Amino acid sequence: MNNSRYLGIIGVLLLMAAAMTVYTMFIAAGWNLDLAMSLFIVWAISPYLSFFAASRLILKLAPDKGMAIPAVVISVLMLAFTLFAYIGTLRSDSSTSALAFIFVPLYLYIGAFFLLSVSILIARLISRKGPV
């Protein structure tokens, strides 16, 4: 498989996560859209957009380093965490459950870019050793 196909898979996974995020935000807001809600939507989907941009950049700059599979795995993990976090928010009647829309994107930024950094480090270490 070439990197453009992997990039398509990453895009679909992150689009599903972003759609789930926006859907749960609209349910939590009672389907009302105002300026504050629009800004929260931008904040909530920004981890998916930035991770897609970072994945695309990495796959274009280093197509032979084997970074496609880790990027797909991280995208799957981001989708799973999104589903887990926001489905829990839908089931809760607590007034503090809306804090998930502030903290989940922050956790996604930290987790995804940490895992991506570790993947890049491992790929560089493997590529430096070369055949023995």
Buried (B, 14 or more C-beta within 10 A) or exposed (E): EEBEEBBEBBBEBBBBBBEBBBEBBBEBBEEEEEEEBEEBBEEBBBBBEBBBEBBBEBBEEBEEBEBBEBBBEBBBBBBEBBBEBBEEBEEEEEEEBBEBBEEBBEEBBEBBBEBBEEBBEEBEEEEEEEEE
